[in-house]
Protein backbone atom coordinates (compact mmCIF):
# COMPACT_ATOMS: atom_id res chain seq x y z
CA UNK A 1 0.00 0.00 0.00
CA UNK A 2 1.34 3.42 -0.99
CA UNK A 3 -0.14 6.26 1.01
CA UNK A 4 -1.11 9.14 -1.26
CA UNK A 5 -3.20 11.16 1.19
CA UNK A 6 -2.40 11.36 4.90
CA UNK A 7 -4.57 13.05 7.52
CA UNK A 8 -2.83 14.11 10.75
CA UNK A 9 -4.87 14.96 13.84
CA UNK A 10 -2.94 17.46 15.96
CA UNK A 11 -0.51 20.20 14.93
CA UNK A 12 1.72 20.33 18.00
CA UNK A 13 5.33 19.17 18.11
CA UNK A 14 4.51 15.62 17.05
CA UNK A 15 1.65 16.32 14.65
CA UNK A 16 3.49 19.07 12.78
CA UNK A 17 6.63 16.93 12.71
CA UNK A 18 4.75 14.00 11.17
CA UNK A 19 3.03 16.31 8.69
CA UNK A 20 6.33 17.93 7.69
CA UNK A 21 8.04 14.58 7.19
CA UNK A 22 5.23 13.23 5.04
CA UNK A 23 4.97 16.42 2.97
CA UNK A 24 8.71 16.37 2.22
CA UNK A 25 8.35 12.78 1.01
CA UNK A 26 5.75 13.60 -1.61
CA UNK A 27 2.60 12.69 0.33
CA UNK A 28 -0.46 14.92 0.27
CA UNK A 29 -1.04 15.89 3.91
CA UNK A 30 -4.00 17.45 5.68
CA UNK A 31 -3.06 18.67 9.17
CA UNK A 32 -5.89 19.23 11.64
CA UNK A 33 -6.30 20.89 15.00
CA UNK A 34 -9.17 22.11 17.16
CA UNK A 35 -8.93 25.77 16.13
CA UNK A 36 -7.36 28.04 13.52
CA UNK A 37 -4.82 29.48 15.94
CA UNK A 38 -3.33 26.09 16.79
CA UNK A 39 -3.23 24.82 13.21
CA UNK A 40 -1.69 28.10 11.96
CA UNK A 41 1.00 27.82 14.64
CA UNK A 42 1.77 24.27 13.49
CA UNK A 43 1.91 25.32 9.83
CA UNK A 44 4.24 28.24 10.62
CA UNK A 45 6.50 25.92 12.59
CA UNK A 46 6.80 23.65 9.55
CA UNK A 47 7.44 26.58 7.22
CA UNK A 48 10.14 27.97 9.52
CA UNK A 49 11.78 24.52 9.77
CA UNK A 50 11.86 24.14 5.98
CA UNK A 51 13.24 27.66 5.52
CA UNK A 52 16.00 26.83 8.00
CA UNK A 53 16.81 23.68 6.02
CA UNK A 54 17.14 25.77 2.83
CA UNK A 55 19.39 28.30 4.59
CA UNK A 56 21.67 25.49 5.82
CA UNK A 57 21.83 23.90 2.38
CA UNK A 58 19.97 20.73 3.36
CA UNK A 59 17.05 21.46 1.02
CA UNK A 60 16.53 23.43 -2.18
CA UNK A 61 14.05 26.27 -2.44
CA UNK A 62 12.15 24.21 -5.00
CA UNK A 63 11.89 21.22 -2.64
CA UNK A 64 10.64 23.53 0.13
CA UNK A 65 7.89 24.91 -2.10
CA UNK A 66 6.90 21.39 -3.20
CA UNK A 67 6.62 20.28 0.43
CA UNK A 68 4.46 23.28 1.36
CA UNK A 69 2.28 22.62 -1.69
CA UNK A 70 1.68 19.10 -0.33
CA UNK A 71 0.40 20.50 2.97
CA UNK A 72 -3.05 21.88 3.75
CA UNK A 73 -4.67 22.62 7.10
CA UNK A 74 -8.15 22.24 8.52
CA UNK A 75 -10.13 22.43 11.74
CA UNK A 76 -12.68 19.86 10.54
CA UNK A 77 -12.35 16.11 11.09
CA UNK A 78 -14.76 15.71 8.17
CA UNK A 79 -11.83 16.45 5.85
CA UNK A 80 -10.41 13.03 6.73
CA UNK A 81 -13.09 11.36 4.59
CA UNK A 82 -10.78 10.69 1.62
CA UNK A 83 -7.57 9.90 3.51
CA UNK A 84 -5.80 6.58 2.94
CA UNK A 85 -4.12 6.71 6.33
CA UNK A 86 -4.91 8.78 9.44
CA UNK A 87 -2.44 9.43 12.26
CA UNK A 88 -3.79 10.83 15.52
CA UNK A 89 -1.22 12.93 17.41
CA UNK A 90 -3.47 14.67 19.92
CA UNK A 91 -2.79 15.16 23.63
CA UNK A 92 -1.76 12.06 25.59
CA UNK A 93 -5.22 11.80 27.11
CA UNK A 94 -7.19 8.58 26.71
CA UNK A 95 -10.65 10.12 26.66
CA UNK A 96 -9.65 12.67 24.03
CA UNK A 97 -8.14 9.96 21.83
CA UNK A 98 -11.11 7.62 22.19
CA UNK A 99 -13.45 10.44 21.18
CA UNK A 100 -11.35 11.24 18.11
CA UNK A 101 -11.27 7.61 16.98
CA UNK A 102 -15.03 7.22 17.39
CA UNK A 103 -15.53 10.20 15.10
CA UNK A 104 -12.89 9.14 12.57
CA UNK A 105 -14.41 5.67 12.34
CA UNK A 106 -17.68 7.21 11.13
CA UNK A 107 -16.03 9.72 8.79
CA UNK A 108 -13.22 7.79 7.08
CA UNK A 109 -13.66 5.52 4.08
CA UNK A 110 -13.97 1.80 4.95
CA UNK A 111 -10.46 0.84 3.81
CA UNK A 112 -8.67 3.68 5.64
CA UNK A 113 -6.09 2.79 8.31
CA UNK A 114 -6.46 4.60 11.65
CA UNK A 115 -3.24 5.00 13.62
CA UNK A 116 -2.30 6.60 16.93
CA UNK A 117 0.98 8.26 17.79
CA UNK A 118 0.38 7.52 21.48
CA UNK A 119 3.54 6.90 23.47
CA UNK A 120 1.93 4.65 26.06
CA UNK A 121 -1.87 4.25 25.85
CA UNK A 122 -3.28 0.83 24.88
CA UNK A 123 -3.84 0.48 21.14
CA UNK A 124 -6.28 -2.37 21.81
CA UNK A 125 -8.52 -0.07 23.86
CA UNK A 126 -8.33 2.70 21.27
CA UNK A 127 -9.21 0.19 18.53
CA UNK A 128 -12.23 -1.02 20.53
CA UNK A 129 -13.75 2.46 20.18
CA UNK A 130 -14.16 1.76 16.45
CA UNK A 131 -16.00 -0.71 14.23
CA UNK A 132 -12.70 -1.53 12.48
CA UNK A 133 -10.33 -2.72 15.26
CA UNK A 134 -8.35 -4.78 12.74
CA UNK A 135 -7.46 -1.53 10.91
CA UNK A 136 -6.20 0.33 13.99
CA UNK A 137 -2.49 0.38 14.82
CA UNK A 138 0.10 2.38 16.76
CA UNK A 139 2.61 4.45 14.80
CA UNK A 140 4.80 6.02 17.47
CA UNK A 141 7.21 8.59 16.05
CA UNK A 142 9.95 10.32 18.01
CA UNK A 143 10.65 14.01 18.53
CA UNK A 144 11.86 15.80 16.44
CA UNK A 145 10.13 13.65 13.81
CA UNK A 146 12.03 14.94 10.73
CA UNK A 147 15.36 14.04 12.36
CA UNK A 148 14.60 10.93 14.43
CA UNK A 149 14.74 7.75 12.36
CA UNK A 150 12.80 5.37 14.61
CA UNK A 151 9.17 4.37 14.14
CA UNK A 152 7.55 2.04 16.67
CA UNK A 153 4.73 0.09 15.05
CA UNK A 154 2.45 -1.19 17.80
CA UNK A 155 0.10 -4.12 17.26
CA UNK A 156 -3.24 -4.11 19.05
CA UNK A 157 -4.89 -7.41 19.94
CA UNK A 158 -6.98 -7.36 16.73
CA UNK A 159 -4.62 -5.47 14.41
CA UNK A 160 -4.40 -7.38 11.11
CA UNK A 161 -1.27 -8.31 9.20
CA UNK A 162 -2.58 -6.21 6.30
CA UNK A 163 -2.73 -3.16 8.58
CA UNK A 164 0.78 -3.87 9.86
CA UNK A 165 2.12 -4.10 6.32
CA UNK A 166 0.43 -0.78 5.47
CA UNK A 167 2.07 0.92 8.46
CA UNK A 168 5.40 -0.67 7.57
CA UNK A 169 5.09 0.60 4.00
CA UNK A 170 4.35 4.12 5.27
CA UNK A 171 7.44 3.96 7.47
CA UNK A 172 9.49 3.00 4.43
CA UNK A 173 7.97 5.88 2.43
CA UNK A 174 9.11 8.22 5.21
CA UNK A 175 12.57 6.59 5.39
CA UNK A 176 12.10 5.53 9.01
CA UNK A 177 13.60 2.51 10.77
CA UNK A 178 10.65 0.42 12.01
CA UNK A 179 10.49 -1.74 15.12
CA UNK A 180 7.49 -3.92 15.86
CA UNK A 181 6.05 -3.96 19.38
CA UNK A 182 3.11 -5.66 21.03
CA UNK A 183 0.56 -3.63 22.94
CA UNK A 184 2.07 -3.50 26.43
CA UNK A 185 2.47 -0.30 28.44
CA UNK A 186 5.31 1.89 27.20
CA UNK A 187 5.92 -0.39 24.20
CA UNK A 188 9.72 -0.72 23.67
CA UNK A 189 11.42 2.65 23.92
CA UNK A 190 9.36 4.40 26.59
CA UNK A 191 9.43 1.35 28.84
CA UNK A 192 13.23 1.65 28.71
CA UNK A 193 13.85 5.40 28.79
CA UNK A 194 11.02 6.86 30.86
CA UNK A 195 11.89 5.05 34.12
CA UNK A 196 15.48 6.22 33.55
CA UNK A 197 14.32 9.84 33.28
CA UNK A 198 12.00 9.33 36.25
CA UNK A 199 14.93 8.10 38.35
CA UNK A 200 16.88 11.24 37.44
CA UNK A 201 14.01 13.32 38.87
CA UNK A 202 14.04 11.21 42.05
CA UNK A 203 17.81 11.81 42.33
CA UNK A 204 17.37 15.56 41.91
CA UNK A 205 14.62 15.60 44.54
CA UNK A 206 16.82 13.63 46.96
CA UNK A 207 19.74 16.02 46.46
CA UNK A 208 22.04 13.36 44.97
CA UNK A 209 23.23 15.94 42.45
CA UNK A 210 22.20 19.14 40.72
CA UNK A 211 20.27 19.05 37.45
CA UNK A 212 23.42 20.02 35.59
CA UNK A 213 25.57 17.40 37.33
CA UNK A 214 23.03 14.60 36.78
CA UNK A 215 22.80 15.44 33.09
CA UNK A 216 26.56 15.82 32.70
CA UNK A 217 27.06 12.47 34.40
CA UNK A 218 24.97 10.82 31.68
CA UNK A 219 26.42 12.86 28.82
CA UNK A 220 30.07 12.40 29.68
CA UNK A 221 29.95 9.15 31.66
CA UNK A 222 27.43 7.20 29.59
CA UNK A 223 28.06 9.00 26.28
CA UNK A 224 24.41 10.03 25.97
CA UNK A 225 23.87 12.94 23.56
CA UNK A 226 21.50 14.60 26.04
CA UNK A 227 21.02 14.31 29.79
CA UNK A 228 17.78 12.80 31.16
CA UNK A 229 16.45 16.03 32.67
CA UNK A 230 17.05 18.01 29.47
CA UNK A 231 15.44 15.15 27.54
CA UNK A 232 12.42 15.26 29.84
CA UNK A 233 12.24 19.01 29.30
CA UNK A 234 12.15 18.40 25.54
CA UNK A 235 9.52 15.65 25.77
CA UNK A 236 7.38 17.68 28.17
CA UNK A 237 6.79 16.76 31.81
CA UNK A 238 3.05 16.47 31.25
CA UNK A 239 3.73 13.76 28.66
CA UNK A 240 6.33 12.13 30.90
CA UNK A 241 3.91 12.04 33.84
CA UNK A 242 1.13 10.60 31.67
CA UNK A 243 3.42 7.80 30.49
CA UNK A 244 4.70 7.02 33.98
CA UNK A 245 1.12 6.91 35.30
CA UNK A 246 0.23 4.42 32.56
CA UNK A 247 3.29 2.26 33.31
CA UNK A 248 2.55 2.27 37.05
CA UNK A 249 -1.10 1.37 36.42
CA UNK A 250 -0.33 -1.29 33.81
CA UNK A 251 2.37 -3.16 35.71
CA UNK A 252 1.73 -2.24 39.36
CA UNK A 253 5.46 -2.24 39.95
CA UNK A 254 6.89 0.41 42.35
CA UNK A 255 9.78 1.00 39.96
CA UNK A 256 7.32 2.86 37.72
CA UNK A 257 5.99 5.17 40.46
CA UNK A 258 6.24 8.76 39.15
CA UNK A 259 8.60 10.99 41.09
CA UNK A 260 6.58 13.43 43.26
CA UNK A 261 8.70 16.31 41.98
CA UNK A 262 7.63 15.51 38.43
CA UNK A 263 3.98 15.80 39.44
CA UNK A 264 4.66 19.13 41.18
CA UNK A 265 6.41 20.45 38.06
CA UNK A 266 3.32 19.64 36.00
CA UNK A 267 1.03 21.30 38.56
CA UNK A 268 3.23 24.41 38.42
CA UNK A 269 3.04 24.49 34.62
CA UNK A 270 6.80 23.99 34.29
CA UNK A 271 6.54 21.50 31.43
CA UNK A 272 9.91 22.12 29.81
CA UNK A 273 10.83 23.60 26.44
CA UNK A 274 7.23 24.21 25.36
CA UNK A 275 6.52 26.47 28.35
CA UNK A 276 10.00 28.00 28.55
CA UNK A 277 10.83 26.41 31.91
CA UNK A 278 11.39 22.90 33.20
CA UNK A 279 14.44 21.80 35.12
CA UNK A 280 16.25 24.22 32.83
CA UNK A 281 15.17 27.69 31.68
CA UNK A 282 14.61 28.20 27.94
CA UNK A 283 13.52 31.85 27.89
CA UNK A 284 16.92 33.42 28.47
CA UNK A 285 19.00 35.11 25.75
CA UNK A 286 21.41 32.17 25.66
CA UNK A 287 18.84 29.39 25.28
CA UNK A 288 19.02 26.62 27.85
CA UNK A 289 20.04 27.81 31.30
CA UNK A 290 19.97 26.15 34.71
CA UNK A 291 16.89 27.00 36.76
CA UNK A 292 18.12 28.60 39.98
N, C-alpha and C positions, 0 to 999 in steps of 0.2 A: 504493500500500500504506500503510495506517495501522497503526502499531505500537500494539497494545493491551497486550502483555505483553513487557517488556524484562528480560533477565537480564544482570547485570553481574558479571564475574569480577574480584575485587579490590576492597578497601574502603579503599585508601590515599587519598592526595590526589586522584588522578585518578578512581579508581573511585567514591569517595563523591561527588565533584563531579558526575560523569555521572549517578549515581543520584539525587542531589538535583534536578538540572535536569530530569530526566525526570519525577520524582514531582510537581514543581511545575507540570508541563505536562499533568497528568491521565493519565499513563501508569502502569500497574501495574508496579512494579519489584521484582525479587528481587535483592538484593545478596549476593554470596558472598565468603567468604575461607576460608583454610585452617584457622582455628580460631575458637572463640567469642570469644576475647579481641580478636582483630583486627577481626572483624566488628562487635562491640559498640563498639569504639573508633570505627569508621567511622560507625556509626549515631548515636552521641553527637555526633560532629562535625557531622553534618547537622542534628541537632536543635538544637544550639547556634547554628548558622548561621541557621536559620529563626527562632529566638527573637530573635536580634539584628536580623533584618530586621523583625520585628514591633515591637521596641522603637524602631527608627529610622523607623517609619511606612511602610516599603516593602512591607509585607505585613500583611494582617489576621490576627487570631487564627484565624478560621474557615479561611482559606486555608492557614495553617500546619498545622492539624489535618487538613485534606483531603490535604495533601502527605504527612504522616506516615502517614496511613491507606493511601496508595498504596504504601508501602514496607514490605517484609518482608526478613528476613535469613535466611541459611542457610550451612551449612558443607558442603553436599552438592551436587556438580555434577549429580546426578540430578534436582534440582529445575528444571533447565533444559529438561526434556522437553517442556513446553508453551509455551515462549517463541517469539514471532514473530521476535525479533531478539536476538542475543547480542553483547555487547561485552566483549572481554577487555581488562582493564587491570591485568594482573599485572606483576611486575618485568620490567625491560627485559633479559631473558635469553632467548636464542633457544631453548635446550633446554626451559626451563620452558614457554614459549609453545607450542612444538610438541607437548609432552605434553598440554597443556590442549586444544588443538584436536583431537588424536586422540581424546580422550575425548568432547568435545562432539559430534564427528561421529557417534559411536555413540549418543549419548543423545538429541540433538535431533530433532524431527520433520523429515521430509524437506524441507519447504519453508522451514525456518528459515534466516535469513541469519546467518552467523558473521563477526563483525568484530573487528579488532584495533585497539587504541588505540596501537600501537607508534609511537614517534617516529622510528624509523630502520630497523628490521629489514625484510627483504624480504617483502612480502605474498605474492609468488609462491611463495616457499619455505614459508611458513606454510600457504598453500592446498594445497600438494602433500602435506601431512600428512593431508589429508582425502580423502574420496571424492566431495566436492562442491566442487572448486576454483572452479567458476563462481559459487558462492554465498558466496565468501569475499572480503572487501574491507577496506580500511583506513579507519577513522573516527578520525582523530587530532584530539582536542580539546586545548584549551590551558588552562593553570592560571592562575587559579582558574576552573573550568569554568562556574559560574553567571554569572560576570561577563564572561568573554572570549567574543566573538561568533564567532570564526573556527572553522570545521570543515574540516579537510583530508580530502577523500575520495580515497583512494588505490586506483588500479586495478591489480590483479595481472594477470599475462599472460593468465589465463583468466577473469577476472572478467566476468560477463555484463552487458549493458546493463540487464536487468531488476534485477539486484542493485544496480547503480549508482543506478537510479531509486528503489529502496527506501531506500538510504542517503540519497539526496537528500531524499526525502520525510520521513525521520526528522529530518534537519537542519532542515527547515522546521517540523516539529512543535515542535522545541526552540527555534525562532526564532534559529537560527545562520546565519551567512553562509558558504556553502560555496565552496570552491575545489577544482578537480579536478586531481589530480596523477598522473603515471605512477609506476611502481614503480622509482624510482632512489634510491640512498642519500640520506637526509635529506629526501627529498621537496622541498617548496618552502621552507617557513619555516626548518626546522632547517639546511638547506644554506646559507641566508643568515646566520642569526643565530649558530649555534654556532661557526663559525670566528672570528667577531667576538669572542665571549666568550673563546674559546681564546687569541686574540691579546692580550686584556687580561691574561690570566694570564701569558703570556710576558713582557709589559711589566713586570708586577709583579715577576716573578722576575729580570728584568734590571736592576731598580732604576730604570726610566724614570720612575716616579712611585709614590706611595703608593696603597693601595687607594682611599682617600677621594679623592685627587686624580684618579685615572683615572676613577672614577665621576662625579665632579663635572665633569670635562671633557666627558663624554658628555651629562650632564644639562643643563648650561648652555651648552655649545658646539654640541651637535647637537640639543638640544631633546628628548632622550629622557626619558621619564617615570621611568626607572630606569637606574642605571648597570649595565654588563655584569657586574661582580663581584657586586653585590647580586642581579642577575637569576639568575646562576649559583647563588648561595646558595639562591634560592627554588626553582629547578628541581631542585637536588640535584646535587652533583659526581659522584656515582656514575652518575647518568643522563647527565650531560654527557660523562663519560669513555666510557661505553658508546656514545654517539652518535658521538663523535669517532673511536673505534676502528673503527666501522662505516664512516664516511666515508673514513678512511685506507685501510682494506682494500678498499672498493669501487672507489675511484678511483686509488689508488696515488700520489696527488699529495702532495708534502711539505707543501703548505699546510694539509693536514688532520692533520698529525702532532700528537697531543695534547701539550700543554705538560707537561714532567716534573713541575712543581709541582702540577698538577692530579692526577696519578697519586699523588703523595705525600700530598696532602690526603685522597684516598679511602682510602689505606692507613692513615692516622692516624684515620680515622673522622670527619673534619671535613667532613661532607657538606652543611652549610649550615643552613637554618632547621629542618629536621626533626631534626637532632641538637643544635641550639642553638649550633653554632659552624661557621663556614666562614671566609671572608675577613673576615667581621664576626661579632660575638658577639651572640646573640639571647637569652641567659639573664639579662641584667642587668635591673635594675628599670626602665630607660628604653627597653627594646626593643633595637633595633639599635644596636650600639656597635662601634667599630673594634677589631679584635683587635690587641693590642699585642705 
